[in-house]
Amino acid sequence: MGKAKARRVDFYPDEYIAGVGGVLRADEQGVYWMICTLIMSEGGVIEQSDRRLAALCQIRPADVRKLVDGLVAKGKIVRQSDGKLSQKRAENEVERSLNRIQTASENGSNGGRPSGKTQVNQRNVEAGGYSAEKLTTNHQPSTINQKEKEEPSGSSKKQGSRLSPDWSLPDEWQAYAVKKGLPSRRIEVEAEKFKNHWLQQSGQRGVKADWYATWRNWVLNSLDGFGKPARPATSERYRDINGDLTNDYLFGRG
């Protein structure tokens, strides 16, 4: 029996734009999407055949090799130790397709389709997302630790959690920073600062009920003074040659 295939997938354009917009060139996107489609069509990881991809994408095999290497370097495609190409979200679509086939078969054996409530549960996806996972990036680690910090009984506060040590910036969060005007390199730096800052916080200072909201505030705070020339410190601007504060500083005329 052949491998299961993904006969159809759920596509959310906003998630695709957030994942590859401003990150992949048009030629990279074409090869990326073809690889994902082949994985879903063939039911799993695929051999890297430069000639085959070149024929499907109408470009030279040498160019395909460079583009695939670039996609691997950017983390969009994984090249396994055996040389085969993998993309987790595409492989998950294959699994979902197999589950749909199995569910349909079971429903047929039971004499009908599932109830409306069951169908809703089967179609349930994350709000505003490309299903439960995104086809635009590799799998993102969980934003928070699995074990949440519980509030004492009778507390009116919301339950919070600490940032996971293996946290990395989700696509939706990156898209928010891009929308606010931060360039890619600056976003990478801010994400690293964000992670380091909150991991070193002890006790309740490192517990948040909404980490996405915390990130949005972090981005907004990082925008203050972005692109503006740095001003000298007050202690330097308002001291005379003897190191004493000037009258301009003391009487608020600066």
N, C-alpha and C positions, 0 to 999 in steps of 0.2 A: 504493500500500500504506500502511495506517495506521501510526501509531506503535506501537512495542512497548509492551505493558502488563505490569505486575507482577501475575500471577495469584494469587500467594501470597507471603507474606513470613515470615521468622523473627522471632518476637517474644519478647523477654526482659523480663519484668515488672520485675525488679530494676533494670535499666538505665533503663527508663522512669521508675520512681519516683525514681531518683537524679537524672535529668535535669530533671524538671518538679516533683517534690514539693517544696513549700515555695517554689517559684519562680513557678509559674503558678497563677492561680485556676481554679476549675472551669470558668467560662465561657471563659477563655483556652485551657484544655486542649481543650475541645470544638472550638473553631474551629481550633486548631493541628492536632489529629488529623484533622479533616475536610480541611484543606488538604493535609496529607501524603498522605491517602488518595486525593484527587483527582489529585495529581501522579502517584502510582503507577498509578491507573486509566487516566489519559489518556496516560501514557507520556512525561511531561516537565513542564516549567514550565506554569503555568496563568494565564489572565487573571484579574485581580482583579475579580470581579463581586460587588459587595455584595449585590445582590438574590438572586443564586443562592445564595451562602453563607447569607444570611439565611433563605431558604426551607429549605435543608438543615438548618440549626441551630435553626430555629424562633425566631429573634430578629429585631429590627428592623435594616434595612440600616444605619442610622446607628450602631447599636451594633456591628455587624460592622466598620465602618470603624475605629472606635476600638480594637477588640480586635486587628485586624490591625496597626494602627499600633504598638500595644503589643508585639506579638510581634516585629515588625521591630526595634523599639528594644532589645528584650532579646536580639536575635541568634538567635532561634529560627527565624525565617523571613527570607528575603532578598527584597527588592523590587528587581528589576533596573531598569536605566535605561529600559527600554521599559514599565515598570509591571507586568510579569508577576511572579508569585510563584514562588520557587524554594526547595527544601530539599534539600541535597546528599544526605543519607542516603536520602531517598525516591527521588531520581533514581538513586542507585546500585542500589536494589532493582529498578528498571526494567531496568537493565543486566544484573543477575543473572538476571532472568526471561528476558531475551533469550538469555543464555548457556545457560540450562537448556534452552530450546527448541531452540537450535542443537545442543547436545550430544545431546539426545534424537533429533534428526533424523539426526545423524551415526551414532549407535549403531544406529538403525534401518537405515540404509544398509549398515552393517557386519554386519547380521544378528543383533543381540542387544544386551543391556545391557552396560555396562562392568563390569570386574572389581570385586570387593568393595573392593580397595585404592584403585582410582580413585574409587569412590563416597565412600569415607571422606575422601579428599583434597578432593573437591568440596564436602563438607559441613563441612570444617574451619573452625572459627571460633575467635576468641579466647576463652580460658577466662573464664567469669563475665561475658561481655559480650553485647551485642545484636549478634551477628554480628561481622564485622570492623570495622564502624563503627556508630555509635549513631544511632538515629532521633531521639533526644531533644535533640540540639544540632547546631549547625553543625560542620563538619569541624574537628577540633582539630589544630594543627601537631604535628609529631613532638616527643616529649619530649627526644630527644637529637640531637646532630649525626649526620649520615649516616656520616661518617668516624669510626670508633671508634679510640681510642688503644690501640695494641697494647703488651703487656708484652714485655720482652726474652725471648729464647729461653731456655727452662729455668726461667722464673719460675713460682712456685707461686701467684701472685696471679691473681685473675680479671681479665679485660679490663674496662676501665672506659671512660667517655666523659664528655664535658663537656656541660653543659646548653645546649640550642640557644638562640641569641639570639631566635628567634621563638617560644619556648616560651610556652604559656598553660595554665592549670590544667585538666586533664582532669576530666570529670564524676565518675569513680570517686574521684579524689583529693578533690574537693570534698565528695562524699558521706561520706568518712571524717571530714573536719573537722566536718561537720554532726553526725555520729553522736557525736563527742566533745564536742559542746556549743558550738562556735563559731558565732556569728551570721553572716549572709551578709556584712555589711559588714566584719566583722573578718576573714573568710576572704579577701576581696578584698585587704585590706591585707597580710595575711600572705603571700599568693601573690606580691604585688609585692615585698615584702621578700625573700622566698625567691629570686626570680629575680635581683634586683639583687645580693644577697649572693654567689650562686654564680657569676654571670657575671664578677664582679670578682676572683675567686680565680685566682691564677696557678699554673702548674705542676700538680703532682699534687694540690694542695689543692682544685682545682676538678674533679677526676676522681672519679666515683663509679660503682660497679658496679651499684647498684640505686637509682635516683632516687626511686622510689615509697617505698622504705623511708626514704630521706633526708627526704622530705616528711612521713612519719608521725612521725618523730622531731622534726621542726620544729614540727608541730602540738602534740605533747605538751609540748615545751619552752615553747611560747607559752601553754599553759594555766596554767603556774606563775604565780600571782599574779593571774590574770584575774578581774576582778570584785572584787578586794580593794583597800582603800584603800592608797595608796602610803605607805611608811614613810620618814621622813626619813633622809638619809644618815648613816652612822656618824660621819663627820667633823663633822656638825652636832649630832647627838644627844649626843655625849659630850665636848663642849668647853665650857669655862666662858667667862665674859664676856671673859677675856683671850686666848681662843683656845687654851688648854692643855688636854690630855686630862684628864678627870676620873678620880677614883679608881674610880668604878663601871666605867669602861671598862678601866682598867689592871688591875683585880683580878677582872674577869669577872663583876661583879654586875649587868650591864645585861640 
